[in-house]
Amino acid sequence: MDERTLADVGEFGLIDLMTPYLTSAGREGELGVGDDAAVIAVSGKHVVAAVDQMVEGRHFRRDWSSAYEVGRKAAARAMSDISAMGAVPSALLVSLAAPADTTVTWALDLMRGLADEAAVVGAHIVGGDTVEAPEVVISVTALGDAGKYGPVLRSGAQPGDRVFIAGTLGRAAAGLAVLMRGHRQPKSLVAAQRTPEPPYAAGVAAASAGATAMIDISDGLLADAAHVARASGVVIAIERDLLAGDGEIEAMARNFGVDPWDWVLTGGEDHALLAVFPEGATPPVAFQRIGTVLSAGAGQPEVTVDGQPTSGAVGHEHFRS
């Protein structure tokens, strides 16, 4: 009997322990656990599937966000995982758990937000489930088409490849800091936390340009880059000089007396896309280079920043944060 708690093993340790109980992908081209989404063979085609949950008090607060904003965020989180596989989201299944005294207006505004975010990429809500619960929990399963170039996995990075990102870093974390201090300004940072805007089109564009590995940055740049490093058996070397500065983040960090790099490197929920390309490839214009893939040699796969190994908290991890 394993008497450890979930806090002892952490989110990713728990996933490792659960993995032996999962059905391994069997048919050619299928993928199970270990990437942003699973890949399932259906009638000769490959369907990409991902599920994401949002829990009231953990991922959103109703006094911070409207039901519409919660719906937009819930759909964006799930569809970003599909994009990170180089696929196009096509359908969503939504499950809603909520207290019985939740108003019909709130529930319908939530669905309107989900539907509007799905429409950004031409996806549709095709079903789901509802159940009574003591707090609001929204679960979104996103399905997508791997198409001609996907799926792109976390495990394909090779020494000599270049590391790029599309989207923004640190803005959602800065927005969360603003909300936690009881403020609602600046609106652009708060909006990044309430309703992230993943660069959906960048996923397919990266796949068609020859990306060797990709991941959705949901838990923080360092944490998610580490998933690619471990899956590929390499070192992801990030250079801060290559990361474009953000005046709003820097100004807010000064106001709060914090280091803006904490938000940029470890803040999650921006849902930017990290993609790795071979040297000599031409990434789509949406991407900016932030580093290089190095051989791990005799050492362990890891992420470095300006040549130094990362230490301490590198991003969000459930059961430990």
N, C-alpha and C positions, 0 to 999 in steps of 0.2 A: 504494500500500500504506500502510495506517494503522499506524504503528509505536507509537502510544500504547498504554499498558497500561490494564487495567480500573481500576487505581488512579488513573490520570490522568483518566479520564472520569467515574468514579463510577457508582453503580447507576442513577441516573436519566438520566445522560448516555448510558449504554449502552442503556437502553430507547429513548431518542430515536433513537439510531443504528439500532436494530433495527426500529423501527416501519415503515419503508418496505417491509420484507420480509414483513410480516404481511398477511393477507388482510383487506381492509376489509369492514366489515359492509355487506351489499347490500340485503337485504329491509327493507321498512318496519318501523321499530321496533327493528331490530338495532343493537347497539353493539359496537365492537371495543375496542382498547386505549385507556386514558385514564381509566378509572374503577375503582372497587373490584372490579368484576366485569364480564364481558361479558354481553351479552343476545343470545339466539339465538331466531329465530322457528321454532317447531315446531308444525305442524298448527294454525295459527291462534292459538297461545298463545306467550308469551314466557318462555323458560327463562333464568334468571340463573346464570352459571357462574363460579367462581373457583377458583384453585389456590394452595396455599401449601406451602412446604417447611420442614422443621426438620432441621438438621444437628447431629450430636453434636459438642460442643465449641464450637459457635457459638450455638445456641439452647437447649441443655440439656446437663447433665452427669449421668451415671448415678450419681455419688456425691452429687448434690444432689437428684435427683428419682427416684421410683420409676417403673417402666414404666407403671403405671396413670396416674400424674400426667402423664407425657409424652404419653400417649394423649389425656387430657382436653385438654391444652393444644393439641395438634396439631389436634384437631377444632374447638376454640373459635376458633383463629386463622382457619381457612378459613370457618367459618360466620358469623363476625363480618362478613366482607366481603359476604356475601349480605344480612345484616341492614342493612348500610349502604346498600344499594340500595333499601331499603324492601320487601324480599322476604322470604319465609319459606323457610329451608333445608328440603329434603326428602330428599336422598340424598347419600351420600359415596362416592367411589372412593378407595381407599387403596393406595399403593405403599410397600413396605418394602424398603430395602436394608440389609443387616446382615452382620457377620462370621459365618463358619460356626460359630464357637464360642459364639455367642449362645445362651442357654438357651431351650428351648421355653417354660418358665414365663415368662420375660421377654417373649417375643413374644406370648403369650396374654394376659398382663396388660396389655400395650400395647393389644391389640384390645379388651379389656374396657373400658379407659378411653375409647377412641374411641367405642365403642358407647354407653356411659353418657352421654357428653357429647352425642352425637347425639340421644339419647332426650330430653334436656332440651327440645328444640324439636320432638320428634316425627319426627325424621329417622332414616334407616336407612343402614347400610353395605351397598352393593349389589355391590361387586366391587373389583378392584384387581390388584396384581402384586407379586411378590417376586423379589429378586435378591441374590446375594452381593456384598459390598463391604467395604472395609477399615474403614469406620465406619458407624454407624447414620444413615440418612437416611430421613425419613418425608415422603411427599408426599401431600397430601389435596386432592382435587378435590371441591368442594361444588357442588351443583345446587339451585336453588330456584325458586319460583314468584313472578313479579313481581306477580301478583294485580291487584286493581282500581286501586291507587294508584301502584304502582311502574312502572318504575324511577325513582328519584331520582338525579340525576347530580351531579357536582361543579361543573358549569358553570352552574348556575341562579341563583347568588347575585346580588342586585341592590342598588345603593346604597340605604340606608335600611332594609334587612332587619336583623334581629336575629340574633345568634349565640348558640347554646345548646350545652350538652353534657349527655349522660346517662351515668352511670357515674362512675368515679373516675379521678383523675390522679396520677401520681407514686408510687403504692404499689408497683407492680411494679419500678420502678427502685430504690426504697428497699429492697425485698426482695432485689434482685440485689446491692446494696451490702452487705447483711447476709451473704449467702452468700459473697461474694468475700472477706470478712474472716474466714471460717471459723466464723460463728455460725449458729444456727438459730432464734433468737428476735429479735423477737416473731413468733409463729406467723402472725398475720394478714398481716403484710407479706411474709413468706416464701411464704405461700400465694398471695398476689397474683402473685408471680413464677412459681411452679410451676403453678398452675391458675387462670388468669384467668377472670373471670365476666363476659363481655360482656352488655350489656343487650339481649338479642336482641329482646324484644318492643317495645323503643323504636323500632326501625327502621320497622316497619309502622305503629306509632302515629304517628310523625312524618310519614310519607308521607300518612296519612289526614287529618292536621291541616294539610296544605298546605306541608310543608317544600319549599323551593326548591333546596336543595343538601344533601348529606350526605357524610360520610367516616368510616371506621373509624380511630381514633387508635391506630396500631400503632407508628409511628416517633417519636412525640412530638407534643404539641399544636402547637408552632410549625411543625414540618416538615409535618404533615398539613394544618394550616390554610393553609399556603403552596400546597399543591396546589389547594385550593379557590380561593384568590386568583388563581392563574395561570389556572386553567380558566375562571373567571368574569370575569377582567379587572378585579378590584376590589382594594380594600384591606380586609383583615380586621383590625379594631382591637380588641384584647383589653384588658380592664381587670382588673388584678389584684385590685382591691377587690371585684369581683364573684365571684371564685373563693373558694369556701368553704374555710376553713382545715381542716387535718387535724392533730390533735394528735399522733398517732403519727409522722407524717412529720416534723413539726417537732422532736419529741423525739429521733428518731434522727439527724436532721441535726445537732443540737447535739452529740450524742455523738460523731459522726464529724467534726465541725468543717467541715461543708459547708453551702452555701446550699440550703435546701429548695426554693427556686424552680427550681433546676436540674433537680430531679426532676420537679416539677410541669409545667414548661413544655417540657422536652426529653426527659424519660424516656418510653420507649416500653413496649409490651406490656401496657398496661392494657386495651386494646381498648374504651375508652369510645367514644361516638358523638358526633361533632360534627354539628349540624344547624342550618340557617339557615332562618328563618321570616320572612315579610313582617311589617312593622309592623302591629300590630292583630290578628295571628293569636294564637290561644291554644294554645301548645305543650302536649303531654301533661305530666302532673305529674312525670314522671321527669326532666324537663329543667330546668336552671338556666341563666340567662342569663350570658354571660361577655363579650359585646362587641357591636359594631355593624359592619355592612358600609358602607364608604365608597367614593366614586368614586375611581378611580386618577387621574383627570384626565389631565394630560399626562405623569404619572409612570408608573412600572412597578408592576404588581400586587405587593403585598407584605403582610406581616403586621407590625403594630406592637403594642407592649406599652406601655400608659400613654402613648400618643402618640409613642413613640420607635421608629424602625426597629430590627428585630432584626439582630444581627450575630454572627459566630462560629458555632460548632456549634449547630444548632437541633434536632438529633435524630439518629437513627441512619441511616446510609447505607452499604449494603454496598460493599465494595471500598475504602472510605475510613475505616471505623471499626475 
